Amino acid sequence: MLLGPDLNLNAIETPANVLLRCIWLAPVCFGLVSKTHRELFSGADFNLKIASVTCGALQLDIRIFSMPVTVNYCLSRNSVCCGSRKRRLPRFALVTVLALLLGTETLSAADSDQADGCEESDNLLLDPAFLMSGDMSRIWRYSQHTGEKSFSYSSDEGILQLERISEQPWMILKQRISNPRLSGARVRFSAKLKGDLPTEPPIHGFEHKAGLYFKARGARGELAEHPSNHGSFDWQLAVLDRTLPQGAKRLDVGFVHQAGGTLWASEPALVIVKCDE
């Protein structure tokens, strides 16, 4: 568990973790959200994650019937931190949330794998610092839907910035990894992300989101299939853990942007994960 000004509790969801969180956060999930949300939860198979607690605001990422829902609650009266659109969390629910934060152990994907006897390879990505100059000038490749250039990209001190500047629907910044070890392997692609990604007003007919891009040869590309892929959020670790099909020795990974605003990224990594049988 990380404790600090930006508390990130993204974790692997085991049945025990989900059960504990449902018990601890029952007042939040069922007592504090709107009647419409409660009707959605009724009888639903849902997955709950605490995405972040930043500057007095609690963000819950909930997946209901494979549909992501983000709920924000204010932990203090600080309107500057929480904003006028966030709902204030009543005191009894705050006690419940604090008990969860202080009493429930959460593990990152890497920590869990190490505990299970798994090992990670070195980072397979080239230019993870986004230098994008000299010998690294052609590592990261930009593509977009069509028409006029609609996104700018730049980097400063290892932080990549992708910003919408016009109206074309989407862009991808990626690199291609070719390695025979990828065939049938379990891989993990991760990066720290920060977003200011408004979804209103609509810009196009695609889903408005941004985040990690992942495409194995012969498979459909995955577009930001992780929590916190739209709206405003502070730095969080996004992770895609996948097992590649046999014969897939080539992989495209990077970042997709098809929302409004700006996505920032840092410390990208692609590793092969090997676990004891």
MILOMI-31917 format. One line per 8 residues: number of its first residue (from 1); for each residue x, y, z of N, C-alpha, C. Coordinates in steps of 0.02 Angstrom, whole numbers, always signed. Example, Ala and Ser with C-alpha at 12.3 -4.5 7.8 and 13.67 -1.06 7.14 Angstrom:
<atoms>
1) +660 -284 +390 +615 -225 +390 +660 -165 +390  +642 -112 +354 +684 -53 +357 +645 +2 +394
</atoms>
This chain:
<atoms>
1) +43 -60 +0 +0 +0 +0 +44 +62 +0  +28 +110 -44 +66 +171 -48 +28 +225 -11  +62 +259 +35 +32 +314 +72 +69 +377 +57  +35 +428 +35 +67 +491 +18 +16 +539 -8  +38 +596 -37 -9 +645 -61 -52 +619 -119  -25 +571 -157 -64 +540 -210 -66 +465 -196  -120 +441 -170 -126 +371 -148 -156 +331 -204  -119 +284 -232 -142 +242 -287 -150 +171 -262
9) -211 +145 -264 -225 +79 -238 -246 +31 -292  -224 +42 -355 -239 -6 -407 -209 -73 -387  -246 -126 -394 -222 -191 -370 -253 -246 -412  -222 -304 -408 -252 -363 -438 -315 -380 -399  -370 -394 -435 -432 -408 -402 -440 -484 -395  -433 -508 -335 -449 -577 -320 -519 -580 -292  -552 -639 -292 -619 -643 -263 -621 -618 -191  -567 -632 -152 -565 -609 -83 -563 -534 -79
17) -522 -502 -123 -517 -429 -123 -584 -398 -141  -617 -425 -193 -681 -397 -214 -732 -403 -157  -733 -461 -123 -781 -471 -69 -768 -421 -13  -703 -414 +6 -687 -368 +60 -707 -297 +42  -692 -278 -19 -708 -209 -39 -783 -198 -41  -820 -248 -64 -893 -240 -65 -920 -232 +5  -893 -271 +53 -916 -266 +123 -898 -198 +152  -834 -178 +143 -812 -115 +173 -847 -55 +142
25) -857 -58 +75 -882 +0 +40 -956 -4 +25  -992 -49 +58 -1064 -54 +47 -1100 +13 +56  -1083 +52 +109 -1117 +117 +116 -1104 +163 +57  -1043 +159 +28 -1027 +202 -28 -1064 +179 -90  -1060 +113 -104 -1087 +86 -166 -1164 +90 -167  -1195 +73 -112 -1267 +64 -112 -1304 +119 -75  -1272 +157 -30 -1307 +206 +8 -1298 +277 -15  -1243 +290 -53 -1227 +359 -68 -1235 +378 -141
33) -1234 +328 -185 -1244 +344 -256 -1317 +354 -269  -1332 +381 -328 -1401 +398 -344 -1444 +336 -352  -1510 +345 -351 -1557 +290 -360 -1544 +255 -426  -1529 +293 -478 -1516 +263 -544 -1457 +216 -539  -1402 +238 -506 -1344 +195 -500 -1360 +133 -458  -1400 +141 -404 -1417 +83 -363 -1456 +32 -403  -1500 +54 -449 -1537 +7 -490 -1489 -30 -537  -1438 +5 -561 -1388 -29 -603 -1351 -82 -565
41) -1334 -67 -501 -1296 -115 -461 -1337 -177 -443  -1403 -170 -439 -1445 -224 -414 -1437 -287 -457  -1411 -340 -427 -1403 -404 -461 -1347 -405 -511  -1305 -353 -512 -1252 -349 -563 -1189 -382 -538  -1152 -411 -585 -1085 -437 -570 -1037 -380 -583  -1011 -349 -530 -971 -289 -540 -903 -296 -507  -856 -255 -533 -788 -254 -509 -772 -184 -486  -748 -177 -424 -737 -112 -393 -663 -101 -380
49) -637 -43 -400 -568 -25 -384 -566 +46 -358  -524 +57 -307 -509 +125 -285 -454 +150 -331  -470 +197 -375 -421 +220 -424 -371 +267 -393  -394 +316 -354 -347 +363 -324 -381 +403 -270  -340 +428 -223 -362 +478 -175 -313 +535 -180  -335 +590 -210 -289 +645 -224 -321 +710 -200  -284 +747 -157 -305 +814 -136 -376 +813 -108  -391 +760 -69 -455 +758 -35 -512 +731 -76
57) -499 +704 -136 -552 +677 -178 -542 +602 -188  -594 +563 -177 -592 +491 -186 -623 +473 -253  -587 +435 -293 -613 +412 -357 -621 +337 -357  -681 +313 -370 -695 +241 -375 -706 +224 -448  -670 +174 -472 -682 +147 -539 -720 +82 -532  -780 +78 -559 -824 +21 -552 -840 -6 -621  -837 -71 -630 -855 -102 -694 -918 -143 -684  -971 -123 -719 -1036 -156 -713 -1055 -184 -781
65) -1064 -250 -786 -1080 -281 -850 -1029 -259 -903  -965 -258 -884 -910 -237 -928 -912 -164 -948  -955 -125 -916 -960 -53 -930 -926 -14 -874  -873 +25 -890 -838 +63 -837 -879 +123 -814  -882 +132 -748 -915 +190 -718 -868 +220 -667  -859 +285 -669 -816 +319 -620 -860 +361 -574  -850 +353 -508 -888 +391 -458 -838 +430 -417  -849 +495 -409 -805 +538 -370 -840 +562 -307
73) -805 +561 -250 -831 +587 -187 -779 +632 -155  -802 +683 -120 -759 +730 -87 -748 +708 -15  -685 +705 +7 -669 +686 +75 -661 +745 +121  -664 +805 +95 -655 +865 +136 -700 +920 +110  -698 +977 +143 -737 +1035 +122 -698 +1080 +74  -639 +1057 +54 -595 +1098 +12 -623 +1099 -59  -660 +1150 -77 -691 +1153 -143 -640 +1161 -198  -581 +1189 -182 -529 +1196 -233 -504 +1128 -255
81) -494 +1083 -207 -471 +1016 -224 -525 +975 -256  -584 +976 -228 -636 +930 -248 -678 +956 -306  -685 +1020 -312 -726 +1047 -366 -800 +1045 -348  -838 +1087 -380 -909 +1092 -363 -950 +1033 -386  -924 +993 -433 -965 +939 -461 -957 +874 -423  -910 +870 -376 -901 +809 -337 -947 +809 -276  -973 +750 -259 -1018 +745 -202 -977 +734 -139  -998 +767 -84 -961 +761 -22 -979 +696 +13
89) -928 +662 +39 -937 +597 +72 -957 +609 +144  -1015 +582 +167 -1035 +590 +237 -984 +559 +284  -985 +581 +347 -934 +561 +395 -933 +486 +407  -993 +454 +413 -992 +383 +428 -960 +343 +371  -971 +366 +309 -940 +331 +252 -865 +345 +250  -844 +405 +270 -773 +421 +273 -736 +374 +320  -767 +359 +378 -737 +312 +425 -729 +244 +393  -779 +223 +355 -775 +158 +321 -719 +157 +270
97) -714 +211 +230 -661 +214 +179 -592 +214 +211  -583 +253 +265 -518 +256 +298 -500 +188 +327  -549 +152 +353 -534 +85 +378 -510 +40 +323  -540 +48 +264 -518 +8 +207 -447 +26 +187  -433 +92 +183 -367 +113 +161 -312 +91 +209  -326 +93 +274 -275 +77 +324 -272 +4 +342  -325 -33 +330 -328 -101 +354 -326 -155 +302  -332 -137 +237 -334 -187 +184 -269 -186 +146
105) -237 -243 +140 -174 -247 +104 -188 -257 +31  -156 -216 -12 -162 -223 -84 -94 -233 -115  -93 -271 -170 -30 -287 -203 -33 -264 -274  +23 -237 -299 +28 -223 -370 +36 -288 -407  +28 -285 -474 +35 -345 -514 +105 -374 -508  +156 -331 -509 +225 -355 -503 +238 -386 -435  +213 -354 -381 +223 -382 -314 +191 -450 -308  +131 -457 -335 +97 -521 -331 +135 -575 -369
113) +161 -558 -427 +198 -606 -466 +262 -627 -431  +296 -580 -400 +357 -597 -364 +342 -644 -306  +285 -632 -273 +266 -677 -218 +249 -746 -243  +227 -752 -305 +209 -817 -334 +268 -849 -371  +327 -822 -365 +386 -851 -398 +392 -834 -471  +365 -777 -493 +370 -756 -563 +429 -708 -572  +455 -708 -632 +510 -663 -649 +492 -623 -711  +518 -562 -714 +507 -518 -771 +572 -509 -810
121) +565 -504 -876 +622 -490 -918 +641 -416 -913  +697 -398 -944 +713 -328 -951 +660 -294 -994  +657 -228 -990 +610 -189 -1030 +627 -198 -1105  +578 -222 -1144 +588 -233 -1215 +580 -170 -1257  +555 -117 -1227 +544 -55 -1264 +609 -19 -1277  +613 +13 -1335 +667 +59 -1350 +643 +130 -1335  +688 +172 -1313 +674 +242 -1298 +615 +250 -1249  +617 +218 -1191 +563 +228 -1142 +563 +297 -1111
129) +617 +336 -1122 +621 +404 -1096 +594 +455 -1146  +569 +432 -1204 +539 +475 -1255 +588 +529 -1279  +651 +509 -1290 +699 +558 -1317 +680 +579 -1387  +661 +531 -1429 +635 +543 -1497 +680 +589 -1538  +745 +578 -1532 +793 +617 -1570 +854 +574 -1584  +895 +595 -1633 +955 +557 -1650 +938 +485 -1669  +972 +437 -1638 +960 +367 -1654 +890 +344 -1633  +858 +382 -1590 +791 +364 -1565 +735 +402 -1602
137) +752 +437 -1655 +703 +481 -1688 +648 +443 -1723  +659 +379 -1741 +609 +342 -1778 +583 +281 -1739  +594 +281 -1675 +570 +225 -1634 +494 +229 -1624  +471 +287 -1602 +400 +298 -1592 +370 +325 -1656  +317 +292 -1681 +286 +311 -1744 +216 +339 -1732  +202 +395 -1764 +137 +429 -1757 +93 +411 -1816  +29 +397 -1802 -22 +389 -1855 -87 +417 -1829  -132 +436 -1875 -196 +462 -1854 -248 +442 -1906
145) -310 +459 -1893 -367 +438 -1935 -357 +459 -2007  -355 +521 -2022 -345 +548 -2089 -343 +624 -2084  -336 +658 -2140 -344 +730 -2142 -289 +769 -2107  -307 +830 -2086 -259 +876 -2056 -233 +848 -1990  -171 +864 -1974 -143 +839 -1911 -184 +866 -1853  -208 +820 -1811 -256 +839 -1759 -229 +830 -1689  -166 +808 -1682 -136 +798 -1617 -63 +819 -1620  -39 +849 -1566 +32 +863 -1560 +62 +816 -1508
153) +125 +800 -1516 +159 +759 -1465 +229 +787 -1453  +248 +786 -1390 +314 +812 -1370 +333 +778 -1305  +395 +787 -1284 +418 +757 -1222 +466 +805 -1186  +466 +799 -1120 +510 +841 -1079 +527 +801 -1016  +591 +788 -1007 +616 +752 -948 +580 +686 -937  +571 +649 -992 +543 +582 -987 +467 +579 -985  +434 +636 -992 +361 +638 -992 +336 +654 -1062  +295 +610 -1089 +265 +619 -1155 +199 +657 -1148
161) +187 +705 -1192 +125 +742 -1193 +91 +734 -1261  +29 +710 -1260 -12 +703 -1320 -72 +749 -1314  -78 +797 -1359 -129 +849 -1353 -170 +855 -1417  -237 +857 -1408 -280 +868 -1466 -275 +941 -1489  -267 +951 -1555 -263 +1019 -1582 -312 +1030 -1639  -346 +977 -1662 -396 +984 -1714 -447 +928 -1708  -485 +913 -1761 -546 +876 -1754 -544 +803 -1777  -490 +779 -1806 -489 +708 -1827 -498 +663 -1766
169) -531 +605 -1773 -553 +566 -1714 -497 +539 -1669  -445 +511 -1698 -398 +474 -1655 -327 +478 -1681  -280 +464 -1636 -210 +456 -1653 -180 +400 -1613  -125 +371 -1639 -87 +319 -1604 -13 +336 -1610  +22 +333 -1554 +95 +337 -1553 +120 +271 -1528  +156 +234 -1569 +173 +165 -1551 +244 +147 -1574  +267 +91 -1549 +327 +60 -1575 +315 -14 -1584  +351 -44 -1631 +342 -115 -1647 +399 -155 -1617
177) +380 -207 -1580 +429 -252 -1549 +425 -319 -1585  +481 -341 -1614 +486 -406 -1646 +536 -448 -1608  +512 -505 -1581 +556 -546 -1539 +526 -617 -1538  +566 -668 -1555 +539 -737 -1554 +515 -759 -1485  +540 -727 -1431 +519 -746 -1364 +446 -726 -1350  +417 -684 -1392 +348 -663 -1381 +298 -718 -1395  +316 -765 -1437 +269 -817 -1457 +243 -857 -1396  +178 -853 -1384 +147 -889 -1329 +164 -863 -1260
185) +197 -806 -1256 +221 -781 -1192 +168 -739 -1157  +174 -735 -1091 +135 -688 -1052 +175 -623 -1049  +143 -567 -1068 +178 -503 -1069 +139 -452 -1028  +175 -402 -1005 +143 -348 -967 +167 -282 -995  +119 -242 -1018 +133 -174 -1042 +105 -125 -992  +147 -78 -970 +125 -31 -918 +155 +38 -931  +123 +88 -902 +150 +156 -904 +112 +197 -852  +143 +249 -827 +109 +296 -784 +73 +347 -829
193) +10 +360 -814 -31 +404 -855 -62 +459 -812  -71 +516 -844 -108 +572 -814 -152 +601 -869  -214 +620 -852 -258 +642 -904 -299 +703 -888  -310 +744 -938 -360 +797 -939 -398 +787 -1004  -447 +740 -1002 -477 +712 -1062 -553 +720 -1062  -577 +780 -1077 -650 +790 -1077 -684 +749 -1131  -744 +726 -1115 -784 +687 -1163 -842 +728 -1190  -853 +787 -1164 -906 +832 -1186 -875 +900 -1204
201) -898 +931 -1259 -947 +905 -1307 -918 +850 -1350  -958 +805 -1377 -932 +752 -1420 -896 +781 -1481  -841 +748 -1499 -801 +771 -1556 -813 +727 -1617  -830 +664 -1606 -837 +615 -1661 -881 +558 -1636  -889 +506 -1676 -932 +451 -1659 -900 +393 -1622  -834 +397 -1610 -799 +344 -1574 -804 +357 -1498  -787 +306 -1459 -784 +316 -1387 -729 +366 -1370  -744 +412 -1327 -696 +464 -1308 -654 +439 -1249
209) -592 +420 -1263 -547 +394 -1212 -476 +399 -1236  -428 +386 -1191 -357 +387 -1209 -319 +345 -1159  -262 +317 -1181 -222 +276 -1136 -177 +229 -1174  -168 +168 -1148 -122 +119 -1177 -151 +90 -1241  -106 +78 -1289 -124 +43 -1351 -85 -22 -1354  -119 -77 -1373 -89 -143 -1372 -118 -183 -1430  -74 -209 -1474 -97 -250 -1530 -47 -304 -1547  -67 -367 -1538 -27 -424 -1559 -41 -438 -1632
217) +7 -467 -1666 -1 -482 -1737 -60 -530 -1746  -104 -512 -1792 -162 -554 -1806 -221 -543 -1759  -215 -498 -1712 -269 -484 -1664 -292 -412 -1671  -351 -398 -1645 -375 -329 -1645 -338 -287 -1593  -329 -224 -1609 -295 -180 -1562 -339 -164 -1502  -308 -158 -1444 -343 -138 -1383 -330 -64 -1371  -384 -27 -1361 -381 +46 -1355 -399 +67 -1284  -348 +81 -1243 -359 +107 -1175 -407 +64 -1136
225) -396 -2 -1136 -440 -49 -1100 -416 -56 -1028  -423 -2 -991 -403 +0 -921 -440 +56 -886  -443 +56 -819 -477 +111 -783 -442 +177 -796  -477 +231 -781 -451 +299 -788 -425 +311 -859  -472 +310 -906 -454 +324 -976 -492 +383 -1005  -526 +421 -962 -559 +482 -984 -570 +527 -923  -588 +590 -936 -596 +637 -880 -529 +662 -854  -530 +689 -795 -468 +716 -764 -445 +669 -709
233) -382 +650 -711 -353 +607 -659 -279 +622 -654  -252 +613 -593 -181 +623 -580 -143 +561 -600  -77 +561 -590 -34 +506 -611 -57 +440 -581  -66 +390 -625 -85 +323 -604 -50 +273 -649  -38 +214 -621 -7 +160 -660 -61 +121 -697  -56 +120 -763 -101 +80 -805 -64 +18 -827  -98 -40 -825 -65 -104 -839 -110 -146 -884  -80 -176 -935 -113 -227 -976 -72 -290 -971
241) -101 -343 -945 -68 -408 -935 -101 -457 -982  -65 -482 -1032 -94 -524 -1084 -50 -584 -1100  -81 -638 -1123 -45 -696 -1148 -53 -697 -1224  +3 -697 -1259 +2 -694 -1332 -10 -763 -1362  -42 -767 -1420 -51 -832 -1452 +15 -860 -1478  +17 -925 -1485 +76 -957 -1514 +87 -930 -1585  +149 -916 -1601 +166 -889 -1667 +165 -814 -1672  +140 -780 -1621 +138 -707 -1621 +205 -680 -1597
249) +249 -664 -1643 +316 -641 -1626 +325 -566 -1635  +269 -532 -1650 +272 -460 -1661 +216 -427 -1623  +232 -369 -1593 +184 -335 -1550 +192 -259 -1559  +135 -225 -1567 +135 -152 -1569 +107 -126 -1502  +144 -82 -1470 +122 -53 -1406 +135 +22 -1407  +95 +59 -1370 +104 +131 -1367 +44 +163 -1335  +22 +219 -1365 -30 +260 -1334 -80 +282 -1387  -143 +282 -1367 -198 +303 -1411 -232 +363 -1378
257) -255 +409 -1421 -291 +468 -1396 -350 +480 -1443  -411 +474 -1416 -470 +489 -1456 -523 +526 -1414  -497 +565 -1366 -540 +608 -1325 -522 +680 -1339  -548 +727 -1300 -524 +794 -1303 -466 +803 -1255  -433 +860 -1257 -383 +876 -1207 -316 +842 -1216  -285 +824 -1159 -215 +804 -1158 -205 +741 -1117  -162 +696 -1142 -140 +637 -1105 -64 +643 -1095  -42 +630 -1033 +29 +627 -1019 +49 +555 -1001
265) +110 +535 -1018 +133 +467 -1003 +206 +469 -984  +226 +422 -940 +297 +415 -921 +311 +343 -902  +374 +325 -903 +399 +260 -881 +363 +201 -913  +357 +199 -980 +326 +141 -1011 +371 +81 -1007  +342 +22 -1002 +382 -40 -998 +342 -97 -1029  +377 -139 -1065 +349 -202 -1091 +396 -258 -1069  +369 -305 -1030 +410 -359 -1004 +376 -426 -1018  +417 -478 -1023 +392 -546 -1026 +392 -574 -955
273) +336 -603 -935 +328 -630 -867 +331 -705 -870  +377 -735 -832 +384 -808 -827 +372 -830 -755  +327 -878 -747 +310 -902 -680 +328 -976 -673  +343 -996 -612 +357 -1066 -599 +295 -1108 -612  +305 -1166 -642 +249 -1211 -655 +224 -1241 -589
</atoms>
